[in-house]
Amino acid sequence: MIVLFTVLLLVQLTSSSSSSPPLDLLKQVSPEGILTRAVSSCHPRFFNQLSSGLDIIGLAGEWLTSTANTNMFTYEIAPVFVLMEQLTLKKMREMIGWPGGEGDGLFSPGGAISNMYSVMIARYKYFPEVKTKGMSAAPRLVLFTSEHSHYSIKKAGAALGFGTDNVILLSTDERGRVIPADLEAKIIEAKQKGYVPLFVNATAGSTVYGAFDPISEIADICEKYNLWLHVDGAWGGGLLMSRKHRHKLNGIERANSVTWNPHKMMGAPLQCSAILVREKGILAGCNSMCAGYLFQPDKQYDVTYDTGDKAIQCGRHVDIFKFWLMWKAKGTVGFEQHIDKCLDLSQYLYNKIKNREGYQMVFDGPQHTNVCFWYNPPSLRGMPDGEERREKLHRVAPKIKAMMMESGTTMVGYQPQGNKVNFFRMVISNPAVTQSDIDFLIDEIERLGHDL
């Protein structure tokens, strides 16, 4: 299907002349021609990624944003959006627990870039000379992050000149949470080798297990050794909206910086990610280059409203309006209901399969909406444990996933983790999902996997 669709697109492109009327070209790329061949990530049976669903208010905001077709780098060309961003970021900082919502922040092109910002800012805080002199002006710096953390921390280490060997992975417990004692031991070990510990990333909602690292205990260690504490709440940050679940992020108010992606758990259209920083002014100090053709100091307004110089980009998409509009329409209570419903559904799934024949849980009880499990077809249920069984089980999830894709009925992710063979990772972030969709998923896995 992919090859056929690619050929059709190429035929359309090569056969259309430059004189074709625009309306004729639009007819060739009609919704029937594109959307029917695309993956419907807004469908309530799409469970494949952390971002899913389609919020109609957010969609309206994205349409208006595209109509405005402006840029976030200066107040003079995006005054309303710049003010919306400032007010919304302040509210997010208040929800983190920083006094008065003080601090700084930006919306960035995704959680990976937000995480990279945090590493850049930490380096600037402790070694500002690197901005002008490069990494040769600093000692060997090391970063610490969970073995279950998002790969963007290692990518930041590579891109910013630390090197991936200097991104030290921390051991986790059976639920995927960082073991604080291991962090302290590895800090001491790094110092004994002559390295300089700089930065610790705590994950609030890991990608696979949905694990929440013990932020308060990690913060104690960071304060003891004077390290920058970042919380990657790209996936779990939305739980701050829920009175029932925000305790899972206890201690986040002690972080120096936080990543929070409303396009994940809160359902904002892609993409919508914020980097939030407790210290005001440090973003500008880290990134400003004072380009005179954009950031003139003698404009007719207060130029502190210009945001472009504190970003690593020049052009920056307007990601704020859709999220601001959603928050205005739904309110914090509306987001809370959305989040609580998704977590209730994950518990519903867990309760249905934990003792069901053929299912085996990777861990007991979901921390987030992540429910991880193996499905054992009838052919494997009486088979003794051993390498042969592991190899066969490893192939089950990919085969079922492939059949799901061919039939177009549902979509759910899988992966190995450490020494564990492939298992399904079910995630729910779409409030349109119902219990009947969960029931369908279970029945579909059993139908497709019965004869494997």
C-alpha positions in Angstrom: 0.0 0.0 0.0 2.8 2.4 0.9 4.6 1.8 -2.4 1.3 2.1 -4.4 0.5 5.4 -2.7 4.0 6.8 -3.3 3.7 5.9 -7.0 0.3 7.6 -7.3 1.7 10.8 -5.8 4.7 10.7 -8.1 2.4 10.2 -11.1 0.3 13.2 -10.0 3.3 15.4 -9.5 5.0 14.5 -12.8 1.8 14.6 -14.9 0.6 17.9 -13.6 1.7 21.0 -15.6 2.5 24.3 -14.1 -0.5 25.8 -15.9 -3.0 23.5 -14.1 -5.7 25.6 -12.4 -5.3 25.6 -8.6 -8.7 24.1 -8.1 -7.9 21.2 -10.3 -4.8 20.5 -8.2 -6.8 20.7 -5.0 -9.2 18.1 -6.4 -6.3 15.7 -6.9 -5.4 16.0 -3.3 -8.9 15.7 -1.9 -9.6 14.3 1.6 -10.7 11.1 -0.1 -7.3 10.8 -1.8 -5.2 11.7 1.3 -7.0 11.1 4.6 -8.4 7.7 3.6 -4.8 6.5 3.0 -3.4 8.2 6.1 -3.3 6.7 9.6 -6.2 8.1 11.6 -4.4 9.1 14.8 -7.5 10.8 16.1 -9.5 7.6 16.0 -10.4 6.2 19.5 -8.8 2.9 18.6 -5.4 4.4 17.8 -3.3 3.6 20.8 0.1 3.6 19.1 1.6 6.9 20.3 1.5 9.2 23.3 -0.2 11.8 21.1 -3.7 10.9 19.8 -7.2 12.3 19.5 -8.4 15.5 17.9 -9.7 18.4 20.0 -12.0 20.5 17.9 -11.2 23.7 19.8 -7.5 23.1 19.3 -8.1 22.4 15.6 -9.9 25.7 15.3 -7.0 27.4 17.0 -4.5 25.8 14.6 -6.6 26.9 11.6 -6.6 30.5 12.9 -2.9 30.3 13.6 -2.2 29.3 10.1 -4.4 32.1 8.8 -2.4 34.6 10.8 0.8 33.1 9.3 3.1 35.1 11.7 6.2 34.4 13.7 6.8 34.5 17.4 10.2 36.1 17.4 9.1 39.7 18.0 6.2 41.5 19.7 5.8 43.8 16.8 4.6 41.1 14.4 2.8 38.8 16.9 1.6 41.0 19.8 -1.4 39.0 20.8 0.3 35.6 20.6 3.4 36.8 22.5 1.1 38.0 25.3 -0.9 34.8 25.3 2.4 32.8 25.5 3.6 34.8 28.5 0.3 34.5 30.4 0.0 30.8 29.7 3.6 30.0 30.6 3.1 31.9 33.9 0.0 29.8 34.6 1.9 26.6 33.9 4.7 27.7 36.2 2.1 28.3 38.9 0.8 24.8 38.5 4.4 23.5 38.9 4.5 25.3 42.2 7.0 28.1 41.5 6.0 31.1 43.7 3.9 33.6 41.8 4.5 31.7 38.6 7.8 33.5 38.3 10.5 32.3 35.9 10.8 32.0 32.2 10.0 29.7 29.3 9.1 29.2 25.7 7.1 26.9 23.5 9.5 24.8 21.4 9.3 22.3 18.5 8.7 19.3 20.7 9.9 17.7 23.9 13.3 16.7 22.6 14.1 20.3 21.9 12.7 21.3 25.3 14.9 18.8 27.0 17.9 20.1 25.0 17.2 23.6 26.2 17.4 22.3 29.8 20.9 20.9 29.2 22.0 24.1 27.5 20.7 26.3 30.3 22.3 24.1 33.0 25.7 24.3 31.2 25.4 28.1 30.9 24.4 28.4 34.6 27.6 26.7 35.8 30.0 27.3 32.9 28.9 30.5 31.1 32.2 30.8 29.3 31.3 27.8 27.1 28.9 30.1 25.2 31.9 32.1 23.8 34.9 29.8 24.1 33.3 26.4 23.5 33.5 23.1 25.4 37.3 23.3 25.7 36.7 26.0 28.4 34.9 23.5 30.6 36.1 20.3 32.4 34.6 16.9 31.5 31.0 17.4 32.4 28.6 14.5 33.0 24.8 14.2 32.8 22.6 11.7 34.6 19.3 10.2 33.5 17.2 7.1 33.9 17.9 4.0 31.8 14.2 4.3 31.0 14.3 8.0 30.1 13.6 9.5 26.6 16.5 9.2 24.2 16.5 12.9 23.7 18.8 13.4 26.8 21.5 11.3 25.0 20.8 13.2 21.8 21.3 16.5 23.7 24.6 15.1 25.0 25.7 14.3 21.5 24.5 17.5 19.9 25.9 19.8 22.6 29.3 18.3 22.7 29.2 16.4 26.0 29.3 13.1 24.1 27.0 10.1 24.8 29.7 8.5 27.0 29.2 11.3 29.4 25.4 10.7 29.7 25.3 8.2 32.6 22.3 6.0 32.8 20.8 5.3 36.2 19.4 2.0 37.4 15.6 1.7 38.0 13.4 -0.5 40.1 11.0 -3.1 38.7 8.4 -0.3 38.0 11.0 1.7 36.0 11.6 4.4 38.6 15.1 5.7 39.2 16.8 4.4 42.4 18.1 7.5 44.2 20.9 5.6 45.9 22.3 4.7 42.5 22.2 8.3 41.5 24.3 9.3 44.5 26.7 6.4 44.0 27.3 7.4 40.4 27.8 11.1 41.2 30.4 10.1 43.8 32.1 7.7 41.3 32.2 10.4 38.6 33.8 12.9 41.0 36.4 10.4 42.0 37.3 10.0 38.3 37.8 13.8 38.0 34.6 14.4 36.1 32.2 17.3 37.0 28.6 16.2 37.5 26.3 18.9 36.1 22.8 17.9 35.4 20.2 15.3 36.5 17.1 14.5 34.5 14.1 13.0 36.4 11.3 11.6 34.3 7.7 12.2 35.1 6.0 9.6 33.0 8.4 7.5 31.1 7.7 6.6 27.5 7.3 2.8 27.9 6.4 2.1 31.5 4.8 5.5 32.3 7.1 5.6 35.4 7.4 8.6 37.7 10.9 9.1 39.2 10.9 10.0 42.9 11.5 13.7 42.3 11.8 14.8 45.9 14.5 12.3 46.7 16.4 13.2 43.6 16.0 16.9 44.4 17.7 16.2 47.8 20.7 14.7 46.1 20.9 17.5 43.5 20.9 20.2 46.3 23.5 18.2 48.2 25.9 18.2 45.2 24.8 21.5 43.6 23.5 19.9 40.4 20.8 21.3 38.0 17.6 19.3 38.3 15.4 19.0 35.2 12.1 17.2 35.1 11.0 15.7 31.8 7.3 15.9 32.2 6.6 15.7 28.4 4.2 12.8 29.0 3.3 13.1 32.6 3.2 16.9 33.1 -0.5 17.0 32.3 -1.2 15.2 35.5 -0.5 18.5 37.3 -4.1 19.4 36.2 -5.6 16.5 38.2 -6.1 16.8 41.9 -6.4 13.0 42.0 -3.0 12.3 40.3 -0.8 15.3 40.7 0.8 13.8 43.8 2.8 11.6 41.3 4.9 14.7 40.5 5.5 15.7 44.2 8.8 17.6 44.3 8.5 19.1 40.8 8.5 22.6 42.4 12.1 22.0 43.4 13.2 21.5 39.8 15.3 24.1 37.9 13.5 23.4 34.7 10.6 21.4 33.4 9.5 20.0 30.0 5.7 19.8 29.6 4.0 18.7 26.3 0.3 19.7 26.1 0.2 17.8 22.8 0.4 14.6 24.6 -1.7 14.0 27.7 -3.8 17.2 27.2 -4.7 16.6 23.6 -3.5 19.8 22.0 -2.8 19.4 18.2 0.8 18.7 17.4 3.0 20.2 18.2 2.8 22.0 21.5 5.7 21.7 24.0 7.0 24.1 26.7 10.3 24.4 28.4 9.8 26.1 31.7 12.6 27.6 33.8 12.6 28.7 37.4 15.3 31.4 37.0 14.2 34.5 35.1 16.5 35.8 32.5 18.7 32.8 32.1 17.2 31.8 28.7 18.2 35.1 27.3 21.6 34.9 28.8 22.2 31.5 27.4 21.0 32.1 23.9 20.9 35.8 23.0 23.0 37.0 20.0 21.4 40.5 19.7 20.9 40.5 16.0 20.4 44.1 15.1 18.2 43.4 12.1 15.5 41.8 14.3 16.0 43.0 17.9 16.5 46.7 17.8 16.7 48.3 21.3 15.0 51.5 20.2 11.6 50.2 19.1 8.5 52.1 20.1 7.5 49.4 22.7 9.1 47.6 25.6 11.5 45.2 23.7 11.6 42.8 26.7 8.4 41.4 25.0 10.5 40.2 22.1 11.1 36.4 22.6 13.2 35.5 19.6 16.7 36.2 21.0 16.2 33.8 23.9 15.3 30.9 21.6 17.8 28.8 19.7 15.6 29.2 16.6 15.0 32.4 14.7 11.6 31.6 13.2 9.3 30.1 15.7 5.8 28.7 15.0 2.8 30.0 16.9 2.1 27.0 19.1 0.3 28.9 21.9 -3.1 29.9 20.4 -4.6 26.5 20.1 -3.6 25.6 23.7 -4.7 28.9 25.1 -8.1 28.5 23.3 -8.5 25.0 24.7 -7.7 26.1 28.2 -10.2 28.9 27.9 -12.9 26.6 26.6 -12.3 23.6 28.8 -10.9 25.2 31.9 -8.5 23.4 34.3 -11.5 21.3 35.4 -12.1 20.2 31.8 -8.5 19.1 31.4 -8.7 17.3 34.8 -11.8 15.4 33.6 -10.0 14.4 30.4 -6.9 13.2 32.3 -8.8 11.4 35.0 -10.9 9.6 32.4 -7.8 8.4 30.5 -6.2 7.1 33.7 -9.5 5.4 34.7 -9.6 3.6 31.3 -6.0 2.4 31.8 -7.0 0.9 35.1 -10.1 -0.7 33.4 -7.8 -2.4 30.9 -5.4 -3.5 33.6 -8.2 -5.0 35.7 -9.7 -6.9 32.7 -6.5 -8.6 31.6 -4.4 -9.0 34.7 -6.0 -12.4 35.5 -7.3 -13.2 32.0 -6.0 -16.4 30.3 -3.2 -15.7 27.9 -2.1 -12.4 29.4 0.9 -11.6 31.5 1.7 -8.2 32.9 5.1 -6.6 32.6 4.5 -4.8 35.9 1.7 -4.6 38.4 -0.6 -1.6 38.3 -0.2 1.3 35.9 1.3 4.6 37.2 0.1 6.5 34.1 -2.0 5.3 31.2 0.7 2.9 30.1 -0.3 -0.7 30.4 2.4 -3.2 29.3 1.7 -6.8 28.8 2.5 -10.0 26.8 -0.2 -12.0 25.0 0.6 -15.7 25.0 -1.2 -17.6 22.2 -2.7 -21.0 23.0 0.4 -22.7 21.4 2.7 -21.1 24.1 0.6 -21.6 27.2 1.7 -25.1 28.0 5.3 -24.6 26.8 8.0 -24.7 29.5 10.0 -21.5 30.0 13.3 -21.4 28.1 15.0 -19.8 25.2 12.8 -21.3 22.6 9.7 -20.0 24.3 11.2 -16.6 24.7 12.1 -16.4 21.0 8.5 -17.4 20.0 7.0 -14.9 22.4 9.3 -12.2 21.1 7.7 -12.6 17.6 4.0 -12.6 18.8 3.5 -8.8 19.3 5.1 -7.8 15.9 2.9 -10.4 14.1 -0.3 -9.3 15.8 0.6 -5.6 15.2 1.2 -6.4 11.5 -2.2 -8.0 11.2 -3.8 -5.1 12.9 -2.2 -2.8 10.4 -3.3 -4.9 7.4 -6.9 -5.1 8.6 -7.0 -1.5 9.7 -8.9 -2.2 12.9 -6.7 -0.8 15.7 -3.2 0.2 16.4 -1.0 -0.4 19.5 2.7 -0.2 20.0 5.2 -2.8 21.2 8.8 -3.0 22.1 11.4 -4.9 24.1 12.9 -3.4 27.3 16.2 -4.5 28.8 16.1 -8.3 28.9 12.4 -8.5 28.3 11.2 -9.7 24.9 8.7 -7.7 22.9 5.5 -6.8 24.8 2.5 -4.6 24.0 2.6 -1.0 25.4 -0.9 0.3 25.6 -1.3 4.1 26.1 -4.4 6.2 26.3 -4.5 10.0 25.8 -7.6 10.4 23.7 -10.7 11.3 25.8 -12.9 9.9 23.0 -11.9 6.4 24.0 -14.5 4.3 25.7 -14.6 1.0 27.6 -16.0 -0.6 24.4 -12.9 0.4 22.6 -10.8 -1.3 25.2 -12.9 -4.4 25.0 -12.5 -4.4 21.2 -8.7 -4.2 21.6 -8.6 -7.2 23.9 -10.9 -9.3 21.6 -8.9 -8.2 18.5 -5.6 -9.3 20.1 -7.1 -12.7 20.9 -8.6 -13.1 17.5 -5.5 -12.2 15.6 -3.2 -14.1 17.9 -5.2 -17.3 18.4 -3.4 -19.4 15.8 0.1 -18.1 16.2 
